[in-house]
Amino acid sequence: MDLLAQWFGSPDFVACWGGVPMSRDQVAQMYVGRRRPHVESYLVPAQCSGTPVGYAQYWHAGVAEGGVDMVLGPQARGRGLGPDAACALLAHLGGNLGWRRVTVDPLRENLRAVRAWEKAGFRKVSNEADDLLMEFSSSAVRRE
Ligand SMILES: CC(C)(COP(=O)(O)OP(=O)(O)OC[C@H]1O[C@@H](n2cnc3c(N)ncnc32)[C@H](O)[C@@H]1OP(=O)(O)O)[C@@H](O)C(=O)NCCC(=O)NCCS
């Protein structure tokens, strides 16, 4: 909770998330438990650090599909940790939960995010709004 409150209270952290800094109470309401099981929240670990480096979540949008979001702390970005974490989440969603389709919707100009999702196996499926729609489909969903 301390880590989440620090992250989501920071303008830099929330800027790419499309949000505004939140109070500790708001963070607790939004990211700890309340939205389960529709939304599941995770901390992103990193082998090189004992402290988690970011936040990820998935949300159900149907029987075997849904979306994911991820934000790493500024110091953790650009080291390949995002695609690694995305692959781990996809393995869980496909292998354990049986999802056949996973989407993500980065801002079109967020080229690092678009590239990171591509590295994790997502492909662009729609480019019409401000957000890109990218999809990871059943043929690519890993089975554990
Ligand atoms: C998006 C995010 C999760 C990606 O994770 P990451 O660990 O930083 O990703 P990587 O280190 O693998 O870098 C992604 C790729 O983007 C490339 N990249 C970086 N900046 C770029 C730019 N301006 N234009 C094009 N490509 C760029 C990198 O070179 C890398 O590709 P490469 O490995 O082929 O060289 C992370 O940067 C983050 O949390 N950003 C802030 C929040 C955010 O944007 N979340 C996504 C919301 S959809």
The ligand as an ORCA input file, in Angstrom:
! r2SCAN-3c Opt
* xyz 0 1
  C       5.200      0.966    -21.452
  C       6.122      0.209    -20.506
  C       5.288     -0.768    -19.665
  C       7.103     -0.592    -21.397
  O       7.960     -1.337    -20.595
  P       9.559     -1.140    -20.737
  O      10.187     -2.152    -19.874
  O       9.897      0.279    -20.512
  O       9.778     -1.515    -22.283
  P      11.171     -1.823    -23.034
  O      12.329     -1.499    -22.156
  O      11.090     -3.189    -23.583
  O      11.168     -0.783    -24.207
  C      10.162     -0.864    -25.207
  C      10.707     -0.666    -26.632
  O      10.327      0.652    -27.025
  C      11.408      1.240    -27.713
  N      11.244      2.667    -27.577
  C      11.487      3.460    -26.512
  N      11.175      4.738    -26.807
  C      10.727      4.724    -28.084
  C      10.271      5.739    -28.972
  N      10.200      7.024    -28.586
  N       9.889      5.375    -30.212
  C       9.942      4.079    -30.614
  N      10.364      3.079    -29.820
  C      10.751      3.414    -28.567
  C      12.626      0.671    -27.023
  O      13.771      0.797    -27.869
  C      12.194     -0.782    -26.858
  O      12.289     -1.509    -28.065
  P      13.560     -2.439    -28.411
  O      13.750     -3.368    -27.256
  O      13.145     -3.140    -29.673
  O      14.738     -1.536    -28.606
  C       6.913      1.180    -19.568
  O       7.826      1.950    -20.330
  C       6.000      2.098    -18.772
  O       5.512      1.737    -17.729
  N       5.767      3.318    -19.323
  C       4.890      4.282    -18.625
  C       3.430      3.823    -18.531
  C       2.840      3.411    -19.862
  O       3.052      4.037    -20.893
  N       2.078      2.308    -19.805
  C       1.436      1.732    -20.966
  C       0.018      2.126    -21.023
  S      -0.789      1.264    -22.363
*
